[in-house]
Amino acid sequence: MTPSFTYQTIPFSNGEKIDICLPNAAQVKYEYEVKLESDGSEPFPFWAKLWDSAIVLSDYLLKTNCCYQKRVIEFGCGLGLPSIIAARTASTVIATDKEAACECYIQKSAEINHLKNLSFQVLDWTKQSYQIDTDLVLLSDINYEPAIFEKSIELIRYFHDSGIQLVLTTPHRLTAREFVTKLEPYVKEHIIFQKEELGLTEPISLINIA
């Protein structure tokens, strides 16, 4: 089925607003249910929703301008809002996700925001090498299930030990406490965004590792 596009304007704490391309929620739901009927193990399309963690990470990038003239990569980008924000000032941005379906929405978002330095790659960071030349790594809610906590820590440790800055966001789930605790030796900055900020549905931790 041909993708159906919708657009949403995202407001940020500094007063700026950014337009982003999103999937049609009804179409995503229908296609998922059809696939689920034929294959009961069909994974839920988490990539198709704009999550609070992505909004918080994007807000931080806007306020700090930490992407300026840097080579940036985002793992597990989904709809790629942080990559869109980063591309406004970065040298280059690579948005990556294991789901190829993300690409057309990210391309549309880049197009409407007049960004030519943003590219997309299909990459599953839990299974593939992430030895990529970069100056800054963005991670938004990659620790959504305990089964990949160790892989997440491994990825973070690799870039930290290589002298590369990481900025990540994670919701305050009970299951995430162990993950956040394991990051403490690497943390330069830890900010907690409350629900009242940015219209969030739950508190979000932002962690800067450098």
N, C-alpha and C positions, 0 to 999 in steps of 0.2 A: 504494500500500500504506500502511495506517495505521502511523504511527511506533510503534515498540516502545521503551519506556523502561527504562533500568537506572539504578541510583544507586551512587555511589562516595563514600566519605569520604576527603577529602584532608587529611593531617596537615601542619602547618607548624612551622618551627623555634622559634616562641614557645610551642609546646604546644597551640595551637588546632587544631581540626579543622572542616572545612567540607564539607557534603554538596552534591554536584553531580549534575545529571541528564545522562546520557550516552545516545547511541544504542546499540541492540543491534548489536554488531559483526558478528554473523553475518548480520543483515538488511541492513546497509549493504553488506557484501561481495557478497551475493546480488544486490541491486538494481544495484550497480555492474557486475557481470559480465553481467547481462541487458542493460543499456544498452550495454555495450561490444560485445556481439554485433551489435547493430543499428547502432551508430555507433562506429567504431573510434577516433574522436577524443574520445570522452567523457572529460572530465578526472577524475582521481582525486579522491575526496571527502576532501581534506586536512582540511576543517573538522570532520570527524566524530571526530577523535582529540584527546585531551587531551595537548598537547605539553609537553615540559620547560620551554620558554621561558615558557609561560603560568603554570606552577607557580612558577618563579623570580620572575617579575614580581609575582605575587600575594603571595608571601612578603615581598617588599620593601615592598609597599603596607601589609601588616599591621604590619611592624616600624616603619615611618616615619610612618604615619598622614598621609601627604602628600595624601590626598584630602579631608581634613576640610573640610566645608562648601563644597566646590568643585563647579563644573560640569565633569563629566568625560566624555570621549568616547574610545571604543576603536575603532580601525580594524582590519579583518580579525580580528574577535573570535573566530570559530569558535564553540566551546562557551561562551565568555564567562566563564571563571573569574576573570580580573582584574576584569572589570566587576562580577561578583558581590561580590568583596571590596571594590571601591571603593564600591559602593552602601551598604555598611554605615555609612559615615561621610560620604559626599559629599552635596551638595545634590541634584544630579540626575546620572544616568549614562545615556548613550546608547551602546549596543553596536551596532556596524555591521559588516556583512559582505555580500559580493556574493551569498552563498548564502542564499536565503530559508528553506531547510530548518533553519537554525540557530535560528530564532525560537522554535519550540515547546519546544526543550530549555532555552533561556535563560529562557523564561517559567516552566517547571517549576522550574528552579533558584531563580529569584526567589521563587516561591511557597513552596517548602519552607524557604527562609531568611527568609521574612516581609519581603520587600523590595518596597516600593511605588514607589520612586523610580527604577526601572530600566526603560528602554524599548529597543526594538530597531528599527533601520531597515535596509532593504536599500540598500547603498551600495557601489559599486566605486570605491575611492579612486584607482585608476589611470586612471579614465576620467571621473569626475564631479568637480564642484567640492567642495572641502572647506572652504569659507568658512563655518564654523559658530562661533557664539559659545560659547567654552569657556575654562576656566582650566587644564585639564590634559589632555594627549593621551597615551594608552596605545597602545603598539605591541609586539606579541609575534610575533617571527619573520616579519615581513612581507617580509624580503629573502631569500625561499627560493629564488629563481632570479636569475641575473645579468641577465636580460632586464628586470627591473623595478628594478634598483639605482638608476638615474638618477631614476625616478619616486619612489622612496623618499626619496632625498636632496632632491628638489624639495619633497615634502610636509614633511619635517623643517625645511628651510630656511624655508618659508612660515610655519610656526608659531613657529619661533625668532625670525624677524625681526618677528613680531607681538607678541613679548614673552610668549609662552605656553610654559609648561614642558612638556617631553616626557620620558617615561620609556619606554625600549625595551629589549627583550631579544633576543639573537640567539645561536644555537649557534656553536661554533667550527669551522665548515666552512671548508675551504680557499678555497672560492669567496667566503666572506664577508669575507676579509681586506681586500680593496680597499674594500668598503663601510664597514667600521669605520674604516679609515684616513681616508676622506673625511669622517668625522664629527668627527675630532679637534679642528678649530677651534671646535666648538660644545660640547664635552664639559665638564661641571662635575664629574661623578663617574663613575668606571668601576670596577665591581666584577666580578671573575671568580668565579663559583660553580663549584667543582670537582665531579666526579662523585659523590664521597662525600657531598656535601651534598644533602639532600632526596631521596636515592635516584635521582639523575639518571643518564641513559645516556651523557651527554657533557657537557663543560664548557659553561657558558653565560655570556656577557657581559651585564651589566646596565649601561646607559648612561643617565645623567641629564643632560638638556640643558635649560639654563635661561638 
